[in-house]
């Protein structure tokens, strides 16, 4: 008889526990990640929108309370990543504050998860550090070219042409990083919107190759929540033709 009472009491406690974790307090599309609420972009949800531009840019918008965040991704980004200086993956982030209380936008806390590669996590680049790395690599190329010319002086015309082209590319990227990258700032009624580029390095300890189709998850910690954007590149059903960047 004592055993039956103990079993009944344990069953009741289990039911109370299940009710507590699955009750009405759980919002649609919201979960916990390491103690922080996570709001996930979900197709069909009234808080999630997707605009497919004729320019090949997919714009995912996720709204939560007074926050609206849009992540713009080129449907050819995987291919273009292989061709960019430093092989960086880029997105354009736009954040709007529709309320009166300020909150911080901190792009340096963003991450990009490669779901198909043992969930490798890429952390966003600091634009100043990226610019410094580009300059360091440029300096190394100059040193290599000097050594090459000492051994093969007859290659001077080819080597100098290569250096001029590289220096031009470095100057363009330094201007690009200075003018268009997203910096951390506070959004309030006086400055309610910010937009800019965020870069993720693909030269990491992970040595794998990008697949033809990749499943990725971008996460933006903001105002005590994490906004989560899952997406696939190239988008399902698309075989995009590679275009030149226009910006």
KETI-830727 format. One line per field, with one value per residue: residue number from 1; x, y, z of N, C-alpha, C in turn; chain. Coordinates in nm, 4 decimals. Layout:
<atoms>
seq: c(NUM ...)
n_xx: c(X ...)
n_yy: c(Y ...)
n_zz: c(Z ...)
ca_xx: c(X ...)
ca_yy: c(Y ...)
ca_zz: c(Z ...)
c_xx: c(X ...)
c_yy: c(Y ...)
c_zz: c(Z ...)
mol: c(A ...)
</atoms>
This chain:
<atoms>
seq: c(1 2 3 4 5 6 7 8 9 10 11 12 13 14 15 16 17 18 19 20 21 22 23 24 25 26 27 28 29 30 31 32 33 34 35 36 37 38 39 40 41 42 43 44 45 46 47 48 49 50 51 52 53 54 55 56 57 58 59 60 61 62 63 64 65 66 67 68 69 70 71 72 73 74 75 76 77 78 79 80 81 82 83 84 85 86 87 88 89 90 91 92 93 94 95 96 97 98 99 100 101 102 103 104 105 106 107 108 109 110 111 112 113 114 115 116 117 118 119 120 121 122 123 124 125 126 127 128 129 130 131 132 133 134 135 136 137 138 139 140 141 142 143 144 145 146 147 148 149 150 151 152 153 154 155 156 157 158 159 160 161 162 163 164 165 166 167 168 169 170 171 172 173 174 175 176 177 178 179 180 181 182 183 184 185 186 187 188 189 190 191 192 193 194 195 196 197 198 199 200 201 202 203 204 205 206 207 208 209 210 211 212 213 214 215 216 217 218 219 220 221 222 223 224 225 226 227 228 229 230 231 232 233 234 235 236 237 238 239 240 241 242 243 244 245 246 247)
n_xx: c(0.0838 0.1967 0.3863 0.2218 0.1101 0.3421 0.4193 0.1983 0.2211 0.4653 0.3922 0.2080 0.3741 0.5358 0.3489 0.2852 0.5302 0.5623 0.3479 0.4303 0.6533 0.5487 0.3370 0.1052 0.2827 0.4836 0.5932 0.5000 0.7393 0.9500 1.2223 1.4574 1.8031 2.0842 1.9843 1.8981 1.6266 1.5178 1.4226 1.2929 1.3162 1.0458 0.8913 0.5810 0.4969 0.3407 0.5213 0.7405 0.8925 0.9665 1.1324 1.1923 1.4198 1.4459 1.7050 1.8412 1.8809 1.7914 1.5710 1.5273 1.3039 1.2506 1.0390 1.0103 0.8531 0.9476 1.1432 1.2725 1.4340 1.6255 1.7781 1.9793 2.0700 2.2790 2.1882 2.3919 2.6035 2.7762 2.9295 3.0482 3.1935 3.4227 3.5667 3.6219 3.8377 4.0284 3.8368 3.5713 3.2433 2.9464 2.6771 2.3978 2.2828 1.9946 1.8523 1.5732 1.4244 1.1205 1.0135 1.0205 1.2110 1.5623 1.7966 2.0893 2.2761 2.4867 2.6967 2.9302 2.8780 2.7390 2.6800 2.7510 2.6277 2.7382 2.5474 2.5695 2.8249 2.9249 2.8192 2.9818 3.0869 3.0959 3.2310 3.1481 3.3430 3.5644 3.5631 3.7878 3.9977 3.9839 4.0541 4.3159 4.4266 4.4054 4.5848 4.8216 4.8500 4.8860 5.1304 5.2920 5.2718 5.4117 5.6699 5.7189 5.7147 5.9384 6.1398 6.1022 6.1766 6.4456 6.5454 6.4445 6.4838 6.3990 6.1265 6.0131 5.8219 5.5805 5.5487 5.5353 5.3054 5.1164 5.1344 5.0470 4.7781 4.6870 4.7287 4.5474 4.3095 4.3200 4.3048 4.0462 3.8981 3.9610 3.8420 3.5815 3.5307 3.5520 3.3417 3.1004 3.0600 2.8867 2.8677 2.8800 2.6109 2.3679 2.0208 1.7558 1.4731 1.5824 1.7706 1.6674 1.7137 1.9526 2.1942 2.4066 2.7054 2.7984 3.0622 3.1831 3.4442 3.5878 3.8196 3.9168 3.9785 3.8348 3.8563 3.7075 3.5322 3.3115 2.9815 2.7739 2.5156 2.4209 2.3186 2.2455 2.2645 2.2007 2.2692 2.1615 2.2288 2.0363 1.8980 1.8379 1.7406 1.7791 1.7874 1.7111 1.8041 1.7401 1.8604 1.9016 2.1539 2.2458 1.9110 1.6362 1.5467 1.6634 1.9082 2.1348 2.2805 2.6095 2.6689 2.8246 2.9353 2.7743 2.8259)
n_yy: c(-0.1204 0.1219 0.1487 0.1896 0.4427 0.6016 0.5728 0.6894 0.9515 1.0274 1.0162 1.2255 1.4463 1.4380 1.4998 1.7623 1.8855 1.8554 2.0076 2.2565 2.3139 2.3159 2.4850 2.7698 2.9811 2.9529 3.0991 3.1200 3.0019 3.0599 2.9824 2.8472 2.9179 2.8339 2.9628 3.2041 3.3594 3.2487 3.3584 3.2418 3.2636 3.1677 3.0096 3.1167 3.2174 3.4974 3.6844 3.6583 3.7288 3.6931 3.8251 3.7916 3.9190 4.0603 4.0975 3.8842 3.8827 3.7664 3.8565 3.8277 3.8907 3.9388 3.9922 4.1060 4.2003 4.5285 4.5172 4.4908 4.3000 4.2624 4.0383 4.0350 3.8342 3.7254 3.5096 3.3795 3.3709 3.1733 3.0925 3.3383 3.3878 3.2369 3.3929 3.6382 3.8799 3.7562 3.5621 3.5926 3.5578 3.7267 3.9256 4.1508 4.3439 4.4873 4.6763 4.7792 4.9974 5.0075 5.1099 5.3060 5.2635 5.2359 5.0117 4.8056 4.7428 4.4950 4.3893 4.2399 4.0251 3.8440 3.5230 3.2582 2.9568 2.6520 2.4169 2.1710 2.0843 1.9521 2.1413 2.3721 2.6855 3.0128 3.3208 3.6681 3.9037 4.1529 4.4657 4.6391 4.4703 4.2920 4.4603 4.5155 4.2597 4.2163 4.4111 4.3125 4.0717 4.1783 4.3079 4.0859 3.9670 4.1539 4.1200 3.8543 3.8886 4.0517 3.8733 3.6873 3.8382 3.8765 3.6256 3.5732 3.7957 3.8524 3.8364 4.0726 4.2562 4.1084 4.0485 4.3048 4.4040 4.2321 4.3049 4.5726 4.5359 4.3934 4.5805 4.7751 4.6344 4.5916 4.8566 4.9215 4.7429 4.8315 5.0826 4.9998 4.8492 5.0508 5.2237 5.0774 4.8717 4.7353 4.8916 4.8702 5.0094 5.2197 5.1989 5.4253 5.6526 5.8769 5.7788 5.5424 5.3334 5.1165 5.0056 4.7777 4.6018 4.2735 4.0565 3.7203 3.5004 3.2543 3.1205 2.9162 2.6901 2.4802 2.2611 2.1774 2.1607 2.3911 2.2881 2.2144 2.2775 2.4403 2.4370 2.6823 2.8788 3.1868 3.3905 3.6480 3.8099 4.0250 4.2830 4.1193 3.8840 3.6200 3.6443 3.4279 3.3062 3.0738 2.9397 2.8359 2.7847 2.7393 2.8839 2.6522 2.4797 2.6599 2.7428 2.9473 3.1898 3.3044 3.6370 3.9569 4.1593 4.4647 4.6596)
n_zz: c(0.0000 0.0782 -0.1222 -0.3489 -0.2881 -0.2947 -0.5626 -0.6875 -0.5923 -0.7128 -0.9822 -0.9957 -0.9410 -1.1659 -1.3671 -1.2929 -1.3351 -1.6150 -1.7044 -1.6203 -1.7825 -2.0370 -2.0523 -2.0903 -2.0865 -2.2737 -2.5616 -2.9112 -3.1409 -2.9761 -2.7670 -2.5267 -2.4959 -2.3466 -2.1184 -2.2215 -2.3841 -2.7051 -3.0201 -3.3113 -3.6620 -3.8545 -4.1145 -4.2362 -3.9954 -3.8307 -3.7430 -3.8991 -4.2038 -4.5531 -4.8238 -5.1578 -5.3619 -5.6949 -5.7523 -5.6584 -5.3886 -5.0732 -4.8228 -4.4939 -4.2422 -3.9000 -3.6315 -3.2974 -3.0126 -2.9675 -3.1544 -3.4822 -3.7106 -4.0014 -4.2163 -4.4891 -4.7569 -5.0108 -5.2697 -5.3919 -5.2230 -5.1179 -5.3383 -5.4005 -5.1728 -5.2021 -5.3711 -5.2626 -5.1044 -4.8396 -4.8098 -4.6946 -4.5562 -4.6114 -4.4771 -4.4836 -4.2284 -4.0901 -3.8383 -3.6493 -3.4127 -3.2768 -3.0532 -2.7456 -2.5554 -2.5274 -2.6937 -2.7371 -3.0325 -3.1239 -3.3337 -3.3201 -3.1625 -3.3079 -3.4600 -3.6956 -3.7814 -3.9193 -4.0081 -4.1338 -4.0925 -3.8537 -3.6871 -3.6848 -3.5606 -3.6622 -3.5773 -3.5870 -3.7748 -3.6492 -3.7921 -3.7976 -3.7218 -3.9335 -4.1466 -4.0689 -4.0908 -4.3646 -4.4522 -4.3374 -4.4777 -4.7291 -4.6982 -4.6579 -4.9079 -5.0589 -4.9534 -5.0320 -5.3067 -5.3441 -5.2734 -5.4737 -5.7003 -5.6580 -5.7090 -5.9614 -6.1643 -6.4209 -6.4190 -6.3485 -6.4667 -6.4685 -6.1942 -6.0763 -6.1969 -6.0878 -5.8179 -5.8284 -5.9012 -5.6804 -5.4721 -5.5481 -5.5107 -5.2334 -5.1384 -5.2216 -5.0640 -4.8062 -4.8034 -4.8443 -4.6093 -4.4204 -4.4854 -4.5063 -4.3180 -4.0332 -3.7260 -3.3669 -3.1827 -3.0094 -3.0307 -3.0308 -2.9861 -3.1135 -3.2906 -3.4664 -3.6400 -3.7954 -4.0328 -4.2035 -4.3176 -4.2140 -4.1460 -4.1754 -4.0920 -4.3034 -4.2935 -4.0773 -3.7973 -3.8836 -4.1472 -4.3581 -4.6766 -4.8416 -4.9120 -5.2017 -5.1372 -4.8482 -4.5075 -4.2837 -3.9804 -3.8552 -3.5798 -3.3652 -3.0827 -2.8884 -2.6957 -2.4633 -2.5766 -2.8211 -3.1597 -3.4201 -3.7307 -3.9575 -4.2654 -4.6102 -4.8505 -5.1896 -5.2090 -5.1759 -5.4722 -5.6452 -5.8867 -5.8957 -6.1207 -6.1366 -6.0446 -6.0862 -5.8128 -5.7354 -5.5593)
ca_xx: c(0.0000 0.2881 0.4483 0.1241 0.1005 0.4652 0.4144 0.0965 0.2763 0.5664 0.3224 0.1511 0.4829 0.5791 0.2506 0.2996 0.6517 0.5359 0.2583 0.5046 0.7447 0.4792 0.2137 0.0767 0.3905 0.5758 0.5468 0.5227 0.8667 1.0441 1.2778 1.5682 1.9357 2.1753 1.9171 1.8513 1.5169 1.5524 1.3100 1.3397 1.2437 0.9701 0.8083 0.4385 0.4662 0.3111 0.6370 0.8507 0.8658 1.0741 1.1176 1.2904 1.4403 1.4854 1.8503 1.8993 1.8982 1.6820 1.5638 1.4527 1.2714 1.1950 0.9951 0.9864 0.8223 0.9755 1.2594 1.2552 1.5668 1.6253 1.9057 1.9803 2.1721 2.2893 2.1696 2.5171 2.7096 2.8750 3.0215 3.1229 3.2859 3.5486 3.6335 3.6463 3.9617 4.0181 3.7337 3.4719 3.1001 2.8880 2.5333 2.3619 2.1888 1.9227 1.7760 1.4884 1.3645 0.9881 0.9669 1.0823 1.3240 1.6801 1.8677 2.2166 2.3020 2.6269 2.7235 3.0439 2.8285 2.6670 2.7467 2.6959 2.6480 2.7361 2.4763 2.6082 2.9669 2.9393 2.7735 3.0908 3.0355 3.1809 3.1996 3.1609 3.4727 3.5798 3.6066 3.9226 4.0900 3.9835 4.1338 4.4562 4.4688 4.4223 4.7102 4.9321 4.8640 4.9407 5.2728 5.3585 5.2803 5.5206 5.7953 5.7337 5.7453 6.0779 6.2256 6.0901 6.2503 6.5886 6.5796 6.4044 6.4659 6.3321 5.9812 5.9763 5.6993 5.4659 5.5351 5.4912 5.1647 5.0379 5.1324 4.9595 4.6398 4.6552 4.7197 4.4200 4.2034 4.3294 4.2526 3.9004 3.8425 3.9746 3.7348 3.4567 3.5151 3.5344 3.2165 2.9786 3.0428 2.7984 2.9354 2.7914 2.5512 2.2422 1.9044 1.6560 1.3885 1.6623 1.8382 1.5836 1.7477 2.0912 2.2119 2.5449 2.7573 2.8641 3.1438 3.2211 3.5634 3.5788 3.9500 3.9134 4.0361 3.7585 3.9256 3.6174 3.4954 3.1711 2.9036 2.6949 2.4011 2.4554 2.2172 2.3132 2.1814 2.2612 2.2126 2.1862 2.1865 1.9945 1.7945 1.8083 1.6928 1.8609 1.7106 1.7715 1.7626 1.7870 1.8426 1.9740 2.2164 2.1467 1.7752 1.5807 1.4866 1.7317 2.0451 2.1642 2.3942 2.6981 2.6677 2.9264 2.8834 2.7587 2.8581)
ca_yy: c(0.0000 0.2351 0.1578 0.2501 0.5853 0.6662 0.5750 0.7874 1.0839 1.0531 1.0431 1.3598 1.5421 1.4376 1.5728 1.9043 1.9323 1.8664 2.1209 2.3801 2.3454 2.3246 2.5593 2.8845 3.0798 2.9311 3.1725 3.0551 3.0313 3.1058 2.8754 2.8901 2.8765 2.8704 3.0551 3.3230 3.3284 3.2487 3.3785 3.1835 3.2917 3.0484 3.0352 3.1142 3.2886 3.6392 3.7654 3.6247 3.7586 3.6704 3.8942 3.7443 4.0279 4.0280 4.1088 3.7650 3.9007 3.7179 3.9406 3.7630 3.9852 3.8794 4.0945 4.0608 4.3173 4.6531 4.4943 4.4323 4.2781 4.2060 3.9857 4.0248 3.7379 3.6987 3.3659 3.3280 3.4073 3.0664 3.1025 3.4646 3.3783 3.1805 3.4891 3.7631 3.8933 3.6923 3.4579 3.6207 3.5409 3.8526 3.9508 4.2887 4.3445 4.6106 4.6642 4.8950 5.0058 5.0673 5.1536 5.4250 5.2231 5.2076 4.8857 4.8051 4.6520 4.4555 4.2913 4.1538 3.9071 3.7571 3.3987 3.1870 2.8128 2.5643 2.3032 2.0465 2.0567 1.9312 2.2648 2.4686 2.8177 3.1226 3.4454 3.7815 3.9708 4.2933 4.5269 4.6940 4.3583 4.2398 4.5526 4.4950 4.1313 4.2373 4.4849 4.2209 3.9795 4.2553 4.3264 3.9575 3.9487 4.2398 4.0537 3.7384 3.9375 4.0964 3.7540 3.6280 3.9189 3.8532 3.4989 3.5731 3.9368 3.8631 3.8359 4.1999 4.3144 4.0295 4.0630 4.4404 4.4153 4.1601 4.3867 4.6891 4.4888 4.3581 4.7038 4.8376 4.5573 4.6189 4.9920 4.9146 4.6743 4.9158 5.1830 4.9239 4.8175 5.1755 5.2926 4.9976 4.7719 4.7722 4.9127 4.8649 5.1368 5.2138 5.2489 5.4923 5.7347 5.9700 5.6974 5.4234 5.2298 5.1081 4.9019 4.7656 4.4685 4.1925 3.9556 3.6018 3.4419 3.1117 3.0613 2.8783 2.5584 2.3849 2.2452 2.1202 2.2389 2.4261 2.1996 2.2854 2.3299 2.4525 2.4802 2.7719 2.9472 3.3106 3.4291 3.7855 3.8443 4.1648 4.3184 4.0055 3.7672 3.5843 3.6278 3.3155 3.3032 2.9572 2.9546 2.7411 2.8423 2.8305 2.8528 2.5317 2.4947 2.7596 2.7224 3.0846 3.2191 3.3959 3.7754 4.0416 4.2522 4.5997 4.7577)
ca_zz: c(0.0000 0.0835 -0.2551 -0.4400 -0.2579 -0.3425 -0.7086 -0.7250 -0.5647 -0.8156 -1.1081 -0.9870 -0.9531 -1.3058 -1.4446 -1.2599 -1.4021 -1.7589 -1.7257 -1.5988 -1.8923 -2.1655 -2.0308 -2.1757 -2.0859 -2.3861 -2.6796 -3.0388 -3.2020 -2.8753 -2.6855 -2.4424 -2.5353 -2.2375 -2.0284 -2.2927 -2.4773 -2.8475 -3.1101 -3.4364 -3.7858 -3.8908 -4.2320 -4.2080 -3.8720 -3.8567 -3.7067 -3.9897 -4.3439 -4.6479 -4.9518 -5.2555 -5.4556 -5.8321 -5.7558 -5.6001 -5.2448 -4.9886 -4.7036 -4.3865 -4.1350 -3.7789 -3.5369 -3.1598 -2.9311 -3.0402 -3.2408 -3.6144 -3.7681 -4.1364 -4.2635 -4.6352 -4.7957 -5.1540 -5.2901 -5.4466 -5.1296 -5.1032 -5.4511 -5.3936 -5.0606 -5.2511 -5.4574 -5.1925 -5.0297 -4.7078 -4.8136 -4.5916 -4.5843 -4.5671 -4.4749 -4.4490 -4.1160 -4.0610 -3.7130 -3.6210 -3.2799 -3.2914 -2.9220 -2.6853 -2.4728 -2.6104 -2.6802 -2.8085 -3.1439 -3.1099 -3.4399 -3.2864 -3.0911 -3.4010 -3.5001 -3.8101 -3.7609 -4.0355 -3.9510 -4.2007 -4.0667 -3.7094 -3.6214 -3.6713 -3.5302 -3.7059 -3.5074 -3.6773 -3.7786 -3.6154 -3.9184 -3.7859 -3.7244 -4.0694 -4.2270 -4.0316 -4.1467 -4.5080 -4.4703 -4.3059 -4.5904 -4.8392 -4.6695 -4.6808 -5.0525 -5.1049 -4.9167 -5.1196 -5.4416 -5.3425 -5.2762 -5.6066 -5.7964 -5.6374 -5.7734 -6.1020 -6.2042 -6.5502 -6.3982 -6.2863 -6.5224 -6.4227 -6.0490 -6.0445 -6.2381 -5.9877 -5.6968 -5.8503 -5.8977 -5.5421 -5.3946 -5.5842 -5.4450 -5.0894 -5.1159 -5.2360 -4.9485 -4.6874 -4.8139 -4.8288 -4.4678 -4.3460 -4.5170 -4.5129 -4.2124 -3.9225 -3.5979 -3.2520 -3.1452 -2.9352 -3.1034 -2.9480 -3.0742 -3.1920 -3.3932 -3.4527 -3.7370 -3.8378 -4.1339 -4.2483 -4.3467 -4.1107 -4.2124 -4.0994 -4.1541 -4.3376 -4.2669 -3.9369 -3.7721 -3.9637 -4.2754 -4.4558 -4.7934 -4.8537 -4.9979 -5.3018 -5.0615 -4.7073 -4.4115 -4.1911 -3.8811 -3.8081 -3.4492 -3.3241 -2.9459 -2.8826 -2.5971 -2.3748 -2.6501 -2.9365 -3.2827 -3.4908 -3.8711 -4.0337 -4.4100 -4.6946 -4.9694 -5.2492 -5.1655 -5.2399 -5.6039 -5.7251 -5.9333 -5.9370 -6.2056 -6.0646 -6.0890 -6.0265 -5.7127 -5.7869 -5.4551)
c_xx: c(0.0873 0.3527 0.3532 0.1107 0.2221 0.4645 0.3147 0.1505 0.3804 0.5016 0.2649 0.2581 0.5310 0.4825 0.2597 0.4202 0.6298 0.4462 0.3324 0.5902 0.6736 0.3513 0.2028 0.1864 0.4851 0.5197 0.5815 0.6567 0.9734 1.0903 1.3903 1.6987 2.0323 2.1126 1.8648 1.7379 1.5624 1.4240 1.3579 1.2521 1.1773 0.8779 0.6604 0.3992 0.4379 0.4278 0.7558 0.8100 0.9904 1.0396 1.2302 1.3056 1.4792 1.6366 1.9199 1.9251 1.7727 1.6851 1.4690 1.4298 1.2044 1.1626 0.9706 0.9716 0.8530 1.0928 1.2139 1.3939 1.5526 1.7667 1.8949 2.0987 2.1664 2.2754 2.2920 2.6337 2.8157 2.9773 3.1074 3.2232 3.4222 3.6306 3.6683 3.7820 3.9382 3.9075 3.6307 3.3309 3.0311 2.7358 2.5143 2.2555 2.1282 1.8381 1.6996 1.4333 1.2319 0.9334 1.0371 1.2022 1.4432 1.7296 1.9919 2.2153 2.4515 2.6611 2.8389 3.0020 2.7529 2.7500 2.6758 2.7307 2.6396 2.6770 2.5206 2.7529 2.9909 2.9103 2.8898 3.0316 3.1373 3.1367 3.2293 3.2966 3.4624 3.6332 3.7475 4.0279 4.0979 4.0676 4.2829 4.5104 4.4925 4.5539 4.8302 4.9567 4.9222 5.0902 5.3512 5.3731 5.3939 5.6554 5.8218 5.7743 5.8901 6.1740 6.2220 6.1738 6.4021 6.6335 6.5515 6.3796 6.3948 6.1794 5.9286 5.8431 5.5749 5.4415 5.4832 5.3459 5.0732 5.0265 5.0407 4.8127 4.5969 4.6398 4.5894 4.3040 4.2022 4.2722 4.1004 3.8363 3.8539 3.8688 3.5985 3.4290 3.4871 3.3952 3.0909 2.9603 2.9561 2.8787 2.8338 2.7376 2.4228 2.1310 1.8027 1.5711 1.4654 1.7365 1.7738 1.6212 1.8956 2.1027 2.3577 2.5840 2.8186 2.9360 3.1747 3.3412 3.5400 3.7146 3.9594 3.9821 3.9598 3.8183 3.8343 3.5900 3.3467 3.1030 2.8273 2.5691 2.4373 2.3354 2.2887 2.2134 2.2583 2.1916 2.2587 2.1378 2.1539 1.8850 1.7458 1.7396 1.7959 1.7671 1.7843 1.7136 1.8194 1.7646 1.9309 2.0299 2.2709 2.0063 1.7203 1.5152 1.5550 1.8706 2.0911 2.2859 2.4796 2.6954 2.7825 2.8610 2.8770 2.7904 2.9979)
c_yy: c(0.1254 0.2568 0.2246 0.3993 0.6596 0.6787 0.6794 0.9298 1.1217 1.0862 1.1838 1.4668 1.5523 1.5170 1.7228 1.9622 1.9519 1.9842 2.2528 2.4163 2.3582 2.4065 2.6823 2.9880 3.0646 2.9972 3.0973 3.0981 3.0752 2.9891 2.9326 2.8364 2.9284 2.9764 3.1805 3.2861 3.3405 3.2631 3.3397 3.2254 3.1624 3.0813 3.0208 3.1858 3.4354 3.7314 3.7439 3.6518 3.7300 3.7422 3.8474 3.8514 3.9798 4.0360 3.9875 3.7743 3.8537 3.7973 3.8762 3.8657 3.9116 3.9909 4.0325 4.1851 4.4442 4.6391 4.4391 4.4216 4.2112 4.1631 3.9663 3.9387 3.7169 3.5486 3.2996 3.3433 3.2993 3.0732 3.2277 3.4643 3.3275 3.2819 3.6198 3.7616 3.8413 3.5879 3.4762 3.6010 3.6652 3.8482 4.0998 4.2820 4.4829 4.5885 4.7939 4.8842 5.0803 5.1188 5.2788 5.3892 5.1858 5.0638 4.8901 4.7048 4.6226 4.3476 4.1975 4.0289 3.8102 3.6331 3.3392 3.0396 2.7383 2.4316 2.1703 2.0067 2.0481 2.0600 2.3595 2.6084 2.9233 3.2495 3.5638 3.8489 4.1122 4.3636 4.5850 4.5826 4.2967 4.3283 4.5350 4.3650 4.1430 4.3102 4.3967 4.1243 4.0505 4.2779 4.1979 3.9305 4.0330 4.1746 3.9333 3.7805 3.9853 3.9784 3.6885 3.7039 3.9025 3.7254 3.5012 3.7175 3.9542 3.8662 3.9702 4.2546 4.2419 4.0507 4.2018 4.4631 4.3470 4.2407 4.5075 4.6494 4.4558 4.4833 4.7784 4.7679 4.5841 4.7564 4.9943 4.8509 4.7581 5.0247 5.1193 4.8960 4.9428 5.2338 5.2098 4.8946 4.8269 4.7802 4.9052 5.0031 5.1123 5.2730 5.3050 5.5795 5.8346 5.9035 5.5604 5.3106 5.2342 4.9924 4.8970 4.6209 4.4039 4.0794 3.8398 3.5365 3.2958 3.0436 3.0328 2.7442 2.4498 2.3796 2.1901 2.2140 2.2741 2.3258 2.2826 2.3444 2.3271 2.4977 2.5595 2.8338 3.0696 3.3523 3.5690 3.8060 3.9935 4.1811 4.1981 3.8880 3.7356 3.5655 3.5270 3.3072 3.1784 2.9801 2.8536 2.8153 2.7314 2.7921 2.7326 2.5625 2.5948 2.7124 2.8583 3.0935 3.3260 3.5341 3.8498 4.1299 4.3920 4.7050 4.7372)
c_zz: c(0.0000 -0.0528 -0.3541 -0.4161 -0.3094 -0.4933 -0.7565 -0.7068 -0.6716 -0.9493 -1.1092 -1.0043 -1.0976 -1.3923 -1.4200 -1.3329 -1.5520 -1.7897 -1.7134 -1.7186 -2.0256 -2.1578 -2.1169 -2.1784 -2.2021 -2.5106 -2.8066 -3.0966 -3.1045 -2.7910 -2.6012 -2.4982 -2.4301 -2.1469 -2.0949 -2.3866 -2.6218 -2.9283 -3.2488 -3.5540 -3.8320 -4.0073 -4.1964 -4.0806 -3.9022 -3.8234 -3.8002 -4.1343 -4.4278 -4.7777 -5.0427 -5.3625 -5.5939 -5.8499 -5.6961 -5.4508 -5.1717 -4.8584 -4.6022 -4.2752 -4.0203 -3.6808 -3.4004 -3.0728 -3.0113 -3.1377 -3.3752 -3.6769 -3.9039 -4.1730 -4.4140 -4.6781 -4.9463 -5.1762 -5.3544 -5.3490 -5.1124 -5.2163 -5.4402 -5.2790 -5.1073 -5.3291 -5.3865 -5.1238 -4.8885 -4.6998 -4.7019 -4.6449 -4.5307 -4.5683 -4.4474 -4.3408 -4.1006 -3.9364 -3.6895 -3.4789 -3.2937 -3.1586 -2.8743 -2.5988 -2.5605 -2.5918 -2.7696 -2.9230 -3.1426 -3.2135 -3.4084 -3.2097 -3.1814 -3.4337 -3.6210 -3.7930 -3.8945 -3.9908 -4.0104 -4.1731 -3.9165 -3.6327 -3.5896 -3.6544 -3.5728 -3.6336 -3.5989 -3.6630 -3.7228 -3.7406 -3.9130 -3.7894 -3.8632 -4.1612 -4.1974 -4.0898 -4.2971 -4.5354 -4.4420 -4.4218 -4.7119 -4.8213 -4.6957 -4.8302 -5.1112 -5.0759 -5.0065 -5.2607 -5.4500 -5.3483 -5.4141 -5.7097 -5.7807 -5.7087 -5.9226 -6.1484 -6.3373 -6.5374 -6.3479 -6.3381 -6.4715 -6.2741 -6.0130 -6.0863 -6.1375 -5.8596 -5.7127 -5.8439 -5.7548 -5.4557 -5.4237 -5.5134 -5.2948 -5.0577 -5.1257 -5.1138 -4.8215 -4.6862 -4.7900 -4.6809 -4.3861 -4.3643 -4.4937 -4.4013 -4.0993 -3.7935 -3.4850 -3.2175 -3.0673 -3.0206 -3.0048 -3.0399 -3.1595 -3.3060 -3.3880 -3.5467 -3.7704 -3.9370 -4.1759 -4.2681 -4.2235 -4.1840 -4.1177 -4.1681 -4.1898 -4.3262 -4.1175 -3.9195 -3.8461 -4.1032 -4.3848 -4.5718 -4.7870 -4.9466 -5.1010 -5.2394 -4.9140 -4.6261 -4.3027 -4.0939 -3.8338 -3.6792 -3.4110 -3.1807 -2.9389 -2.7771 -2.5164 -2.4433 -2.7585 -3.0547 -3.3708 -3.6318 -3.9388 -4.1836 -4.4830 -4.8156 -5.0584 -5.2035 -5.2407 -5.3737 -5.6936 -5.7643 -5.9859 -6.0277 -6.1368 -6.1277 -6.0249 -5.9204 -5.7731 -5.6824 -5.4028)
mol: c(A A A A A A A A A A A A A A A A A A A A A A A A A A A A A A A A A A A A A A A A A A A A A A A A A A A A A A A A A A A A A A A A A A A A A A A A A A A A A A A A A A A A A A A A A A A A A A A A A A A A A A A A A A A A A A A A A A A A A A A A A A A A A A A A A A A A A A A A A A A A A A A A A A A A A A A A A A A A A A A A A A A A A A A A A A A A A A A A A A A A A A A A A A A A A A A A A A A A A A A A A A A A A A A A A A A A A A A A A A A A A A A A A A A A A A A A A A A A A A A A A A A A A A A)
</atoms>
